[in-house]
Amino acid sequence: MTGIVGSEAHVDGDGKVRIVFAGRDPGVRNWLNVSGYPRGLFVTRWIWCDEGPQTRLSVVPVARLRSFLAPDTPQVTPEQRAAQLRRRRTHFVHRRR
């Protein structure tokens, strides 16, 4: 699984970044595919900061996901998702060189 870099993350109108971990694409911008893994490790990295923001995790049924997201959370079309995933793969390959 690849991550979301700061320039790619959507910041909601309330200043928060909400990331959705799911096994299938829920059609929202800040989605990370869990690739079938039932457990994992979530790591945040803040560079040149004295303190990072508070992190909170909620487990939400996919059917109720929209009610937990900010109203201004953008929808992502399949074409937009394909382009986003291509960019992520390209960034990952360049980091690994």
C-alpha positions as CSV (number, residue, x, y, z in Angstrom):
1,M,0.0,0.0,0.0
2,T,1.2,3.5,-0.8
3,G,0.5,6.5,1.3
4,I,-1.0,9.9,0.8
5,V,1.6,12.7,0.6
6,G,0.7,16.2,1.8
7,S,0.3,17.7,-1.7
8,E,-2.2,14.9,-2.6
9,A,-4.3,15.0,0.6
10,H,-7.6,16.8,0.6
11,V,-8.0,19.1,3.6
12,D,-11.7,19.5,4.6
13,G,-13.2,22.9,5.2
14,D,-12.8,22.4,9.0
15,G,-9.0,22.0,8.5
16,K,-9.0,18.2,9.1
17,V,-7.6,15.5,6.8
18,R,-9.8,12.4,6.9
19,I,-8.3,9.3,5.4
20,V,-10.4,6.3,4.6
21,F,-8.9,2.8,4.8
22,A,-11.1,0.3,2.9
23,G,-10.8,-2.9,0.8
24,R,-12.8,-1.4,-2.0
25,D,-12.9,2.1,-3.4
26,P,-15.6,4.2,-1.6
27,G,-15.3,7.0,-4.2
28,V,-13.7,9.6,-1.9
29,R,-10.4,11.5,-2.4
30,N,-8.3,10.3,0.6
31,W,-8.7,6.6,0.2
32,L,-6.1,4.0,0.9
33,N,-6.6,0.4,-0.2
34,V,-6.0,-2.1,2.6
35,S,-5.3,-4.7,-0.1
36,G,-7.1,-7.5,1.7
37,Y,-5.1,-7.3,4.9
38,P,-7.3,-7.6,8.1
39,R,-4.7,-5.7,10.2
40,G,-2.0,-3.1,9.6
41,L,0.1,-0.3,10.9
42,F,-0.8,3.3,10.4
43,V,2.1,5.8,10.6
44,T,2.1,9.5,10.3
45,R,5.2,11.5,9.6
46,W,5.6,15.2,10.4
47,I,8.8,16.9,9.4
48,W,10.1,20.1,11.0
49,C,7.3,20.2,13.5
50,D,7.5,20.4,17.3
51,E,4.2,18.5,17.5
52,G,2.0,16.8,15.0
53,P,-1.8,17.0,15.0
54,Q,-3.9,14.7,17.1
55,T,-4.9,11.5,15.3
56,R,-8.2,9.8,15.9
57,L,-9.4,6.5,14.4
58,S,-13.0,5.4,13.9
59,V,-14.3,2.1,12.4
60,V,-17.3,2.8,10.3
61,P,-19.5,0.6,8.0
62,V,-18.9,1.6,4.4
63,A,-22.7,2.1,4.0
64,R,-22.5,4.9,6.6
65,L,-19.2,6.4,5.6
66,R,-20.6,9.6,4.1
67,S,-22.3,10.5,7.4
68,F,-18.8,10.5,9.0
69,L,-17.1,12.6,6.4
70,A,-17.2,16.3,6.0
71,P,-19.9,17.6,3.6
72,D,-17.2,19.0,1.3
73,T,-15.4,15.7,0.9
74,P,-15.0,15.4,-2.9
75,Q,-16.3,12.4,-4.9
76,V,-13.8,10.6,-7.1
77,T,-14.8,9.1,-10.4
78,P,-13.2,5.8,-11.6
79,E,-11.2,7.8,-14.2
80,Q,-9.9,10.2,-11.5
81,R,-9.0,7.2,-9.2
82,A,-7.1,5.5,-12.0
83,A,-5.0,8.7,-12.6
84,Q,-4.4,9.1,-8.9
85,L,-3.2,5.5,-8.5
86,R,-0.9,5.9,-11.5
87,R,0.7,9.0,-9.8
88,R,1.1,7.1,-6.6
89,R,2.8,4.2,-8.3
90,T,5.1,6.5,-10.2
91,H,6.0,8.3,-6.9
92,F,6.6,5.0,-5.2
93,V,8.9,3.7,-8.0
94,H,11.0,7.0,-7.9
95,R,11.4,6.7,-4.1
96,R,12.7,3.2,-4.3
97,R,15.5,4.0,-6.7
